[in-house]
Amino acid sequence: MGRQLKLNLFIYPGGHHEAAWRHPESRTDRLLDIRFYQELAQRAEAAKLDAVFFADGPALESNVQYAARFRIEPFTWLSAIAVATERIGLIGTASTTYLEPYNAARLFASLDHLSNGRAGWNIVTTGAERAARNFGLDEHPPHAERYARADEFVRVAGKLWDSWEDGAVVADAGSGLFADTSRIHPVRHEDRHFRVEGPLNTPRTPQGRPVYVQAGSSPDGKAFAAEHAEAVFTAHQTLQSAQGFYADIKARAASFGRGPDQLLVLPGISPYLGSTEAEARALKQEFDELTSRSTGWASCRSCWASTLTASHWMPGSRRSCWRRQARPEAAASWCWTSSAGKTPRCVRSCSASPVPAGTTCSQERPCRWRTRSSDGSKATPLTGTTSCPHGCPGASRPSPTR
Ligand SMILES: Cc1cc2nc3c(=O)[nH]c(=O)nc-3n(C[C@H](O)[C@H](O)[C@H](O)COP(=O)(O)O)c2cc1C
């Protein structure tokens, strides 16, 4: 069989465009309505997407004043989505810095049982420094330390999931034997970060363990993904950078004895959909114009800090950056002036490349796919609760001609 694209829907409650919630077709009353997310996942499943994904972090984003940047706890939400769908994968984010392996192993084991083997784990080390103060810490652990803990964390979680062998649940009502305890083992893990006795208190799951997803872009992050992950989320603004990342991560995986198909690269796209490219571009413009100036400034400042100058406001000017400078091409913050050149604004488009797609929609991804820069895609819809009569997950609205 030839290569198959893997497609994943990255659900952000308010949509990926920070001003999406302000669009006249957005339904802010549905932002916390689980039925909306169930419907979205059902549409993604019907469209043959492979998975839905919820990002997460244990701290409030700083720009919630003007953007719907709150978080929904992924396991609660994915559990409700699991019972409304049948086949689609369910990827939840869990932090190895702010959870304990035993808690995480239970959450994923339960989600995997509940969904009959559809759980996936976006393994993050949490970049937001302010999270530390929500957990009684004065300081966020340093980057290298977070990855060292992540490595041990994943190994412990794996041992916990394996602490129940296949066949441990006998459930023989006649003899009264429920579990064969010779197939349930303690873990007895003791190392630098964790001391865990085990076994897990949940039977072995349909998949054995969740699918591992990661999104590292630093050398430590890529090394972690190369060793552990089955898929890596990433984002690129140019084909060249996407190809470089793809070759690098596959080579790193090979150094761990893993084949190229054992680690899939899934870069993000944020599609703007219209019947023509012009219509899609107009829609993009409409969204961008809704970004509040204050949100834009804050977003750009967080990237450029003191280097942000008035020259960035020249009509049509565009600059990109990556906040932690780990990968300058990963996320774009753009400053530009409106078409009339009068209303300066900044906007940040994170973790994906915006693709205004009209008639060219069907050409963009397959093209990148053939150039060995991705194994599929992670669609990061700009809209949250904008209604989409076509069942499409991107920013879209009906064409007047349809
Ligand atoms: C598509 C995508 C999704 C991400 N989701 C999360 C998330 O849910 N929570 C989080 O803390 N970090 C998230 N990140 C950040 C990554 O986990 C990672 O920290 C970041 O890419 C920087 O790489 P590094 O950790 O190797 O420095 C995401 C990154 C990307 C590209």
The ligand as an SDF file (V2000), in Angstrom:
LIG
                    3D

 31 33  0  0  0  0  0  0  0  0999 V2000
    1.1060   21.7860   17.4410 C   0  0  0  0  0  0  0  0  0  0  0  0
    1.7110   22.0120   18.7570 C   0  0  0  0  0  0  0  0  0  0  0  0
    0.9490   21.7500   19.8740 C   0  0  0  0  0  0  0  0  0  0  0  0
    1.4750   21.9690   21.1460 C   0  0  0  0  0  0  0  0  0  0  0  0
    0.6860   21.7310   22.2330 N   0  0  0  0  0  0  0  0  0  0  0  0
    1.1630   22.0040   23.4580 C   0  0  0  0  0  0  0  0  0  0  0  0
    0.3330   21.8320   24.6030 C   0  0  0  0  0  0  0  0  0  0  0  0
   -0.8080   21.4230   24.5140 O   0  0  0  0  0  0  0  0  0  0  0  0
    0.8520   22.1410   25.8200 N   0  0  0  0  0  0  0  0  0  0  0  0
    2.1440   22.5860   25.9720 C   0  0  0  0  0  0  0  0  0  0  0  0
    2.5630   22.8320   27.1100 O   0  0  0  0  0  0  0  0  0  0  0  0
    2.9540   22.7460   24.9010 N   0  0  0  0  0  0  0  0  0  0  0  0
    2.4930   22.4870   23.6620 C   0  0  0  0  0  0  0  0  0  0  0  0
    3.2920   22.6740   22.5690 N   0  0  0  0  0  0  0  0  0  0  0  0
    4.6850   23.0920   22.7740 C   0  0  0  0  0  0  0  0  0  0  0  0
    5.6110   21.8950   22.6230 C   0  0  0  0  0  0  0  0  0  0  0  0
    5.2670   20.8720   23.5350 O   0  0  0  0  0  0  0  0  0  0  0  0
    7.0770   22.3120   22.8460 C   0  0  0  0  0  0  0  0  0  0  0  0
    7.2820   22.6970   24.1770 O   0  0  0  0  0  0  0  0  0  0  0  0
    7.4710   23.4500   21.9390 C   0  0  0  0  0  0  0  0  0  0  0  0
    7.2650   23.0610   20.6080 O   0  0  0  0  0  0  0  0  0  0  0  0
    8.9400   23.8670   22.1610 C   0  0  0  0  0  0  0  0  0  0  0  0
    9.7950   22.7690   21.9640 O   0  0  0  0  0  0  0  0  0  0  0  0
   10.8020   22.3180   23.0750 P   0  0  0  0  0  0  0  0  0  0  0  0
    9.9950   21.8700   24.2610 O   0  0  0  0  0  0  0  0  0  0  0  0
   11.5740   21.1850   22.4680 O   0  0  0  0  0  0  0  0  0  0  0  0
   11.6540   23.5080   23.4050 O   0  0  0  0  0  0  0  0  0  0  0  0
    2.7920   22.4510   21.2910 C   0  0  0  0  0  0  0  0  0  0  0  0
    3.5640   22.7040   20.1490 C   0  0  0  0  0  0  0  0  0  0  0  0
    3.0410   22.4930   18.8850 C   0  0  0  0  0  0  0  0  0  0  0  0
    3.8810   22.7840   17.6740 C   0  0  0  0  0  0  0  0  0  0  0  0
  1  2  1  0
  2  3  1  0
  2 30  2  0
  3  4  2  0
  4  5  1  0
  4 28  1  0
  5  6  2  0
  6  7  1  0
  6 13  1  0
  7  8  2  0
  7  9  1  0
  9 10  1  0
 10 11  2  0
 10 12  1  0
 12 13  2  0
 13 14  1  0
 14 15  1  0
 14 28  1  0
 15 16  1  0
 16 17  1  0
 16 18  1  0
 18 19  1  0
 18 20  1  0
 20 21  1  0
 20 22  1  0
 22 23  1  0
 23 24  1  0
 24 25  2  0
 24 26  1  0
 24 27  1  0
 28 29  2  0
 29 30  1  0
 30 31  1  0
M  END
$$$$
